[in-house]
Amino acid sequence: MSTLALLVVLLLVLVVLLTVSAVVYLVHRRPSLNGPVTAGLATVAALAAVLTVVLGVAGGR
């Protein structure tokens, strides 16, 4: 695996951790988002958006 591929994987892991942390913070701060289904859907939607952008850029090379 090349160095660039490892850096991309590391960046994706950091983005996932940041996204999950943001959702946990929002659930903690706003009681209306307290449902685990809402939090899970928000996390999955955010990760899908990030992966769509990354794969779109990679496919356009």
PyMOL Python script that loads the backbone (N, CA, C, O; Angstrom):
from pymol import cmd

cmd.read_pdbstr("""\
ATOM      1  N   MET A   1       0.846  -1.168   0.000  1.00  0.00           N
ATOM      2  CA  MET A   1       0.000   0.000   0.000  1.00  0.00           C
ATOM      3  C   MET A   1       0.896   1.238   0.000  1.00  0.00           C
ATOM      4  O   MET A   1       1.860   1.321   0.761  1.00  0.00           O
ATOM      5  N   SER A   2       0.571   2.171  -0.842  1.00  0.00           N
ATOM      6  CA  SER A   2       1.419   3.356  -0.956  1.00  0.00           C
ATOM      7  C   SER A   2       1.189   4.301   0.230  1.00  0.00           C
ATOM      8  O   SER A   2       0.223   4.166   0.981  1.00  0.00           O
ATOM      9  N   THR A   3       2.089   5.240   0.366  1.00  0.00           N
ATOM     10  CA  THR A   3       1.989   6.216   1.443  1.00  0.00           C
ATOM     11  C   THR A   3       0.744   7.080   1.282  1.00  0.00           C
ATOM     12  O   THR A   3       0.085   7.411   2.267  1.00  0.00           O
ATOM     13  N   LEU A   4       0.425   7.443   0.055  1.00  0.00           N
ATOM     14  CA  LEU A   4      -0.756   8.261  -0.191  1.00  0.00           C
ATOM     15  C   LEU A   4      -2.042   7.523   0.209  1.00  0.00           C
ATOM     16  O   LEU A   4      -2.951   8.120   0.785  1.00  0.00           O
ATOM     17  N   ALA A   5      -2.109   6.239  -0.095  1.00  0.00           N
ATOM     18  CA  ALA A   5      -3.284   5.451   0.278  1.00  0.00           C
ATOM     19  C   ALA A   5      -3.410   5.361   1.802  1.00  0.00           C
ATOM     20  O   ALA A   5      -4.515   5.443   2.338  1.00  0.00           O
ATOM     21  N   LEU A   6      -2.305   5.196   2.484  1.00  0.00           N
ATOM     22  CA  LEU A   6      -2.339   5.153   3.949  1.00  0.00           C
ATOM     23  C   LEU A   6      -2.796   6.485   4.534  1.00  0.00           C
ATOM     24  O   LEU A   6      -3.548   6.515   5.508  1.00  0.00           O
ATOM     25  N   LEU A   7      -2.342   7.579   3.942  1.00  0.00           N
ATOM     26  CA  LEU A   7      -2.769   8.892   4.416  1.00  0.00           C
ATOM     27  C   LEU A   7      -4.262   9.119   4.180  1.00  0.00           C
ATOM     28  O   LEU A   7      -4.931   9.724   5.018  1.00  0.00           O
ATOM     29  N   VAL A   8      -4.788   8.646   3.060  1.00  0.00           N
ATOM     30  CA  VAL A   8      -6.217   8.771   2.782  1.00  0.00           C
ATOM     31  C   VAL A   8      -7.023   7.957   3.786  1.00  0.00           C
ATOM     32  O   VAL A   8      -8.047   8.426   4.283  1.00  0.00           O
ATOM     33  N   VAL A   9      -6.573   6.750   4.086  1.00  0.00           N
ATOM     34  CA  VAL A   9      -7.257   5.914   5.072  1.00  0.00           C
ATOM     35  C   VAL A   9      -7.219   6.585   6.442  1.00  0.00           C
ATOM     36  O   VAL A   9      -8.226   6.593   7.151  1.00  0.00           O
ATOM     37  N   LEU A  10      -6.092   7.138   6.819  1.00  0.00           N
ATOM     38  CA  LEU A  10      -5.980   7.839   8.097  1.00  0.00           C
ATOM     39  C   LEU A  10      -6.912   9.045   8.134  1.00  0.00           C
ATOM     40  O   LEU A  10      -7.560   9.299   9.150  1.00  0.00           O
ATOM     41  N   LEU A  11      -6.982   9.780   7.045  1.00  0.00           N
ATOM     42  CA  LEU A  11      -7.873  10.928   6.987  1.00  0.00           C
ATOM     43  C   LEU A  11      -9.337  10.500   7.107  1.00  0.00           C
ATOM     44  O   LEU A  11     -10.116  11.162   7.793  1.00  0.00           O
ATOM     45  N   LEU A  12      -9.714   9.416   6.455  1.00  0.00           N
ATOM     46  CA  LEU A  12     -11.088   8.922   6.565  1.00  0.00           C
ATOM     47  C   LEU A  12     -11.410   8.483   7.991  1.00  0.00           C
ATOM     48  O   LEU A  12     -12.513   8.724   8.480  1.00  0.00           O
ATOM     49  N   VAL A  13     -10.467   7.850   8.650  1.00  0.00           N
ATOM     50  CA  VAL A  13     -10.676   7.446  10.046  1.00  0.00           C
ATOM     51  C   VAL A  13     -10.860   8.675  10.924  1.00  0.00           C
ATOM     52  O   VAL A  13     -11.724   8.683  11.801  1.00  0.00           O
ATOM     53  N   LEU A  14     -10.068   9.702  10.705  1.00  0.00           N
ATOM     54  CA  LEU A  14     -10.203  10.922  11.494  1.00  0.00           C
ATOM     55  C   LEU A  14     -11.537  11.617  11.229  1.00  0.00           C
ATOM     56  O   LEU A  14     -12.153  12.147  12.153  1.00  0.00           O
ATOM     57  N   VAL A  15     -11.982  11.617   9.983  1.00  0.00           N
ATOM     58  CA  VAL A  15     -13.279  12.217   9.655  1.00  0.00           C
ATOM     59  C   VAL A  15     -14.412  11.436  10.313  1.00  0.00           C
ATOM     60  O   VAL A  15     -15.364  12.028  10.822  1.00  0.00           O
ATOM     61  N   VAL A  16     -14.310  10.118  10.304  1.00  0.00           N
ATOM     62  CA  VAL A  16     -15.334   9.293  10.959  1.00  0.00           C
ATOM     63  C   VAL A  16     -15.378   9.598  12.454  1.00  0.00           C
ATOM     64  O   VAL A  16     -16.458   9.758  13.023  1.00  0.00           O
ATOM     65  N   LEU A  17     -14.221   9.678  13.087  1.00  0.00           N
ATOM     66  CA  LEU A  17     -14.181   9.983  14.520  1.00  0.00           C
ATOM     67  C   LEU A  17     -14.741  11.376  14.807  1.00  0.00           C
ATOM     68  O   LEU A  17     -15.458  11.563  15.790  1.00  0.00           O
ATOM     69  N   LEU A  18     -14.423  12.335  13.972  1.00  0.00           N
ATOM     70  CA  LEU A  18     -14.942  13.687  14.150  1.00  0.00           C
ATOM     71  C   LEU A  18     -16.455  13.725  13.969  1.00  0.00           C
ATOM     72  O   LEU A  18     -17.154  14.404  14.722  1.00  0.00           O
ATOM     73  N   THR A  19     -16.961  13.003  12.981  1.00  0.00           N
ATOM     74  CA  THR A  19     -18.401  12.971  12.730  1.00  0.00           C
ATOM     75  C   THR A  19     -19.148  12.321  13.886  1.00  0.00           C
ATOM     76  O   THR A  19     -20.162  12.844  14.349  1.00  0.00           O
ATOM     77  N   VAL A  20     -18.652  11.190  14.347  1.00  0.00           N
ATOM     78  CA  VAL A  20     -19.296  10.499  15.469  1.00  0.00           C
ATOM     79  C   VAL A  20     -19.241  11.366  16.726  1.00  0.00           C
ATOM     80  O   VAL A  20     -20.211  11.421  17.482  1.00  0.00           O
ATOM     81  N   SER A  21     -18.130  12.034  16.951  1.00  0.00           N
ATOM     82  CA  SER A  21     -18.011  12.924  18.113  1.00  0.00           C
ATOM     83  C   SER A  21     -19.000  14.080  18.021  1.00  0.00           C
ATOM     84  O   SER A  21     -19.606  14.459  19.023  1.00  0.00           O
ATOM     85  N   ALA A  22     -19.165  14.637  16.834  1.00  0.00           N
ATOM     86  CA  ALA A  22     -20.111  15.739  16.655  1.00  0.00           C
ATOM     87  C   ALA A  22     -21.544  15.283  16.914  1.00  0.00           C
ATOM     88  O   ALA A  22     -22.321  16.004  17.539  1.00  0.00           O
ATOM     89  N   VAL A  23     -21.896  14.090  16.439  1.00  0.00           N
ATOM     90  CA  VAL A  23     -23.252  13.575  16.677  1.00  0.00           C
ATOM     91  C   VAL A  23     -23.462  13.309  18.166  1.00  0.00           C
ATOM     92  O   VAL A  23     -24.528  13.616  18.700  1.00  0.00           O
ATOM     93  N   VAL A  24     -22.484  12.757  18.827  1.00  0.00           N
ATOM     94  CA  VAL A  24     -22.601  12.508  20.272  1.00  0.00           C
ATOM     95  C   VAL A  24     -22.774  13.830  21.014  1.00  0.00           C
ATOM     96  O   VAL A  24     -23.575  13.917  21.945  1.00  0.00           O
ATOM     97  N   TYR A  25     -22.039  14.847  20.616  1.00  0.00           N
ATOM     98  CA  TYR A  25     -22.169  16.160  21.248  1.00  0.00           C
ATOM     99  C   TYR A  25     -23.565  16.743  21.017  1.00  0.00           C
ATOM    100  O   TYR A  25     -24.178  17.272  21.945  1.00  0.00           O
ATOM    101  N   LEU A  26     -24.065  16.647  19.790  1.00  0.00           N
ATOM    102  CA  LEU A  26     -25.397  17.171  19.496  1.00  0.00           C
ATOM    103  C   LEU A  26     -26.485  16.442  20.272  1.00  0.00           C
ATOM    104  O   LEU A  26     -27.428  17.063  20.761  1.00  0.00           O
ATOM    105  N   VAL A  27     -26.353  15.131  20.384  1.00  0.00           N
ATOM    106  CA  VAL A  27     -27.334  14.363  21.156  1.00  0.00           C
ATOM    107  C   VAL A  27     -27.287  14.777  22.629  1.00  0.00           C
ATOM    108  O   VAL A  27     -28.315  14.837  23.302  1.00  0.00           O
ATOM    109  N   HIS A  28     -26.093  15.058  23.108  1.00  0.00           N
ATOM    110  CA  HIS A  28     -25.948  15.487  24.492  1.00  0.00           C
ATOM    111  C   HIS A  28     -26.553  16.870  24.723  1.00  0.00           C
ATOM    112  O   HIS A  28     -27.160  17.109  25.767  1.00  0.00           O
ATOM    113  N   ARG A  29     -26.396  17.787  23.760  1.00  0.00           N
ATOM    114  CA  ARG A  29     -26.835  19.167  23.931  1.00  0.00           C
ATOM    115  C   ARG A  29     -28.303  19.398  23.606  1.00  0.00           C
ATOM    116  O   ARG A  29     -28.929  20.282  24.191  1.00  0.00           O
ATOM    117  N   ARG A  30     -28.865  18.621  22.685  1.00  0.00           N
ATOM    118  CA  ARG A  30     -30.255  18.851  22.263  1.00  0.00           C
ATOM    119  C   ARG A  30     -31.103  17.625  22.586  1.00  0.00           C
ATOM    120  O   ARG A  30     -30.923  16.563  21.991  1.00  0.00           O
ATOM    121  N   PRO A  31     -32.007  17.777  23.511  1.00  0.00           N
ATOM    122  CA  PRO A  31     -32.835  16.628  23.913  1.00  0.00           C
ATOM    123  C   PRO A  31     -33.723  16.097  22.787  1.00  0.00           C
ATOM    124  O   PRO A  31     -34.088  14.922  22.802  1.00  0.00           O
ATOM    125  N   SER A  32     -34.075  16.934  21.816  1.00  0.00           N
ATOM    126  CA  SER A  32     -34.944  16.469  20.733  1.00  0.00           C
ATOM    127  C   SER A  32     -34.248  15.442  19.846  1.00  0.00           C
ATOM    128  O   SER A  32     -34.911  14.652  19.174  1.00  0.00           O
ATOM    129  N   LEU A  33     -32.938  15.448  19.838  1.00  0.00           N
ATOM    130  CA  LEU A  33     -32.173  14.474  19.050  1.00  0.00           C
ATOM    131  C   LEU A  33     -31.753  13.273  19.884  1.00  0.00           C
ATOM    132  O   LEU A  33     -30.811  12.566  19.526  1.00  0.00           O
ATOM    133  N   ASN A  34     -32.431  13.044  20.973  1.00  0.00           N
ATOM    134  CA  ASN A  34     -32.013  12.042  21.936  1.00  0.00           C
ATOM    135  C   ASN A  34     -32.248  10.609  21.475  1.00  0.00           C
ATOM    136  O   ASN A  34     -31.680   9.678  22.044  1.00  0.00           O
ATOM    137  N   GLY A  35     -33.068  10.423  20.460  1.00  0.00           N
ATOM    138  CA  GLY A  35     -33.350   9.070  20.012  1.00  0.00           C
ATOM    139  C   GLY A  35     -32.160   8.429  19.337  1.00  0.00           C
ATOM    140  O   GLY A  35     -31.504   9.068  18.515  1.00  0.00           O
ATOM    141  N   PRO A  36     -31.866   7.195  19.656  1.00  0.00           N
ATOM    142  CA  PRO A  36     -30.722   6.527  19.031  1.00  0.00           C
ATOM    143  C   PRO A  36     -30.899   6.347  17.525  1.00  0.00           C
ATOM    144  O   PRO A  36     -29.919   6.316  16.780  1.00  0.00           O
ATOM    145  N   VAL A  37     -32.144   6.229  17.082  1.00  0.00           N
ATOM    146  CA  VAL A  37     -32.375   6.085  15.644  1.00  0.00           C
ATOM    147  C   VAL A  37     -32.005   7.377  14.924  1.00  0.00           C
ATOM    148  O   VAL A  37     -31.375   7.339  13.867  1.00  0.00           O
ATOM    149  N   THR A  38     -32.391   8.515  15.485  1.00  0.00           N
ATOM    150  CA  THR A  38     -32.057   9.806  14.884  1.00  0.00           C
ATOM    151  C   THR A  38     -30.549  10.008  14.855  1.00  0.00           C
ATOM    152  O   THR A  38     -29.999  10.447  13.845  1.00  0.00           O
ATOM    153  N   ALA A  39     -29.884   9.694  15.947  1.00  0.00           N
ATOM    154  CA  ALA A  39     -28.434   9.858  16.007  1.00  0.00           C
ATOM    155  C   ALA A  39     -27.735   8.919  15.026  1.00  0.00           C
ATOM    156  O   ALA A  39     -26.777   9.309  14.358  1.00  0.00           O
ATOM    157  N   GLY A  40     -28.211   7.703  14.946  1.00  0.00           N
ATOM    158  CA  GLY A  40     -27.611   6.744  14.009  1.00  0.00           C
ATOM    159  C   GLY A  40     -27.803   7.158  12.564  1.00  0.00           C
ATOM    160  O   GLY A  40     -26.881   7.057  11.755  1.00  0.00           O
ATOM    161  N   LEU A  41     -29.009   7.628  12.236  1.00  0.00           N
ATOM    162  CA  LEU A  41     -29.262   8.085  10.869  1.00  0.00           C
ATOM    163  C   LEU A  41     -28.427   9.311  10.523  1.00  0.00           C
ATOM    164  O   LEU A  41     -27.932   9.425   9.401  1.00  0.00           O
ATOM    165  N   ALA A  42     -28.268  10.216  11.459  1.00  0.00           N
ATOM    166  CA  ALA A  42     -27.439  11.399  11.210  1.00  0.00           C
ATOM    167  C   ALA A  42     -25.992  11.004  10.970  1.00  0.00           C
ATOM    168  O   ALA A  42     -25.336  11.554  10.086  1.00  0.00           O
ATOM    169  N   THR A  43     -25.496  10.065  11.743  1.00  0.00           N
ATOM    170  CA  THR A  43     -24.114   9.613  11.568  1.00  0.00           C
ATOM    171  C   THR A  43     -23.926   8.915  10.225  1.00  0.00           C
ATOM    172  O   THR A  43     -22.964   9.188   9.507  1.00  0.00           O
ATOM    173  N   VAL A  44     -24.837   8.024   9.891  1.00  0.00           N
ATOM    174  CA  VAL A  44     -24.727   7.297   8.620  1.00  0.00           C
ATOM    175  C   VAL A  44     -24.846   8.250   7.438  1.00  0.00           C
ATOM    176  O   VAL A  44     -24.124   8.103   6.452  1.00  0.00           O
ATOM    177  N   ALA A  45     -25.748   9.226   7.525  1.00  0.00           N
ATOM    178  CA  ALA A  45     -25.908  10.187   6.437  1.00  0.00           C
ATOM    179  C   ALA A  45     -24.654  11.040   6.259  1.00  0.00           C
ATOM    180  O   ALA A  45     -24.241  11.307   5.130  1.00  0.00           O
ATOM    181  N   ALA A  46     -24.058  11.463   7.351  1.00  0.00           N
ATOM    182  CA  ALA A  46     -22.842  12.271   7.261  1.00  0.00           C
ATOM    183  C   ALA A  46     -21.686  11.458   6.686  1.00  0.00           C
ATOM    184  O   ALA A  46     -20.927  11.959   5.856  1.00  0.00           O
ATOM    185  N   LEU A  47     -21.549  10.217   7.120  1.00  0.00           N
ATOM    186  CA  LEU A  47     -20.473   9.371   6.587  1.00  0.00           C
ATOM    187  C   LEU A  47     -20.703   9.038   5.120  1.00  0.00           C
ATOM    188  O   LEU A  47     -19.748   8.957   4.348  1.00  0.00           O
ATOM    189  N   ALA A  48     -21.956   8.844   4.726  1.00  0.00           N
ATOM    190  CA  ALA A  48     -22.256   8.582   3.317  1.00  0.00           C
ATOM    191  C   ALA A  48     -21.915   9.796   2.463  1.00  0.00           C
ATOM    192  O   ALA A  48     -21.420   9.649   1.345  1.00  0.00           O
ATOM    193  N   ALA A  49     -22.172  10.983   2.974  1.00  0.00           N
ATOM    194  CA  ALA A  49     -21.831  12.192   2.228  1.00  0.00           C
ATOM    195  C   ALA A  49     -20.322  12.325   2.048  1.00  0.00           C
ATOM    196  O   ALA A  49     -19.849  12.676   0.967  1.00  0.00           O
ATOM    197  N   VAL A  50     -19.572  12.044   3.105  1.00  0.00           N
ATOM    198  CA  VAL A  50     -18.102  12.122   3.004  1.00  0.00           C
ATOM    199  C   VAL A  50     -17.578  11.085   2.018  1.00  0.00           C
ATOM    200  O   VAL A  50     -16.726  11.396   1.186  1.00  0.00           O
ATOM    201  N   LEU A  51     -18.079   9.856   2.105  1.00  0.00           N
ATOM    202  CA  LEU A  51     -17.602   8.815   1.190  1.00  0.00           C
ATOM    203  C   LEU A  51     -18.000   9.112  -0.248  1.00  0.00           C
ATOM    204  O   LEU A  51     -17.245   8.796  -1.168  1.00  0.00           O
ATOM    205  N   THR A  52     -19.160   9.707  -0.465  1.00  0.00           N
ATOM    206  CA  THR A  52     -19.575  10.063  -1.814  1.00  0.00           C
ATOM    207  C   THR A  52     -18.623  11.089  -2.415  1.00  0.00           C
ATOM    208  O   THR A  52     -18.238  10.984  -3.579  1.00  0.00           O
ATOM    209  N   VAL A  53     -18.250  12.070  -1.622  1.00  0.00           N
ATOM    210  CA  VAL A  53     -17.311  13.079  -2.110  1.00  0.00           C
ATOM    211  C   VAL A  53     -15.948  12.466  -2.408  1.00  0.00           C
ATOM    212  O   VAL A  53     -15.349  12.756  -3.444  1.00  0.00           O
ATOM    213  N   VAL A  54     -15.457  11.622  -1.507  1.00  0.00           N
ATOM    214  CA  VAL A  54     -14.140  11.003  -1.706  1.00  0.00           C
ATOM    215  C   VAL A  54     -14.145  10.095  -2.934  1.00  0.00           C
ATOM    216  O   VAL A  54     -13.213  10.134  -3.737  1.00  0.00           O
ATOM    217  N   LEU A  55     -15.187   9.281  -3.082  1.00  0.00           N
ATOM    218  CA  LEU A  55     -15.248   8.386  -4.237  1.00  0.00           C
ATOM    219  C   LEU A  55     -15.493   9.155  -5.530  1.00  0.00           C
ATOM    220  O   LEU A  55     -15.022   8.746  -6.591  1.00  0.00           O
ATOM    221  N   GLY A  56     -16.219  10.255  -5.454  1.00  0.00           N
ATOM    222  CA  GLY A  56     -16.425  11.080  -6.644  1.00  0.00           C
ATOM    223  C   GLY A  56     -15.134  11.706  -7.125  1.00  0.00           C
ATOM    224  O   GLY A  56     -14.876  11.770  -8.327  1.00  0.00           O
ATOM    225  N   VAL A  57     -14.324  12.168  -6.188  1.00  0.00           N
ATOM    226  CA  VAL A  57     -13.034  12.746  -6.555  1.00  0.00           C
ATOM    227  C   VAL A  57     -12.110  11.653  -7.094  1.00  0.00           C
ATOM    228  O   VAL A  57     -11.395  11.872  -8.072  1.00  0.00           O
ATOM    229  N   ALA A  58     -12.122  10.489  -6.466  1.00  0.00           N
ATOM    230  CA  ALA A  58     -11.241   9.407  -6.902  1.00  0.00           C
ATOM    231  C   ALA A  58     -11.665   8.880  -8.278  1.00  0.00           C
ATOM    232  O   ALA A  58     -10.815   8.480  -9.073  1.00  0.00           O
ATOM    233  N   GLY A  59     -12.960   8.878  -8.560  1.00  0.00           N
ATOM    234  CA  GLY A  59     -13.441   8.395  -9.849  1.00  0.00           C
ATOM    235  C   GLY A  59     -13.182   9.386 -10.971  1.00  0.00           C
ATOM    236  O   GLY A  59     -13.130   8.998 -12.138  1.00  0.00           O
ATOM    237  N   GLY A  60     -13.020  10.655 -10.636  1.00  0.00           N
ATOM    238  CA  GLY A  60     -12.801  11.683 -11.646  1.00  0.00           C
ATOM    239  C   GLY A  60     -11.349  11.841 -12.066  1.00  0.00           C
ATOM    240  O   GLY A  60     -11.038  12.682 -12.910  1.00  0.00           O
ATOM    241  N   ARG A  61     -10.462  11.050 -11.494  1.00  0.00           N
ATOM    242  CA  ARG A  61      -9.033  11.171 -11.839  1.00  0.00           C
ATOM    243  C   ARG A  61      -8.748  10.724 -13.230  1.00  0.00           C
ATOM    244  O   ARG A  61      -7.598  10.764 -13.667  1.00  0.00           O
TER     245      ARG A  61
END
""", "prot")
cmd.dss("prot")
cmd.show_as("cartoon", "prot")
cmd.util.cbc("prot")
cmd.orient("prot")
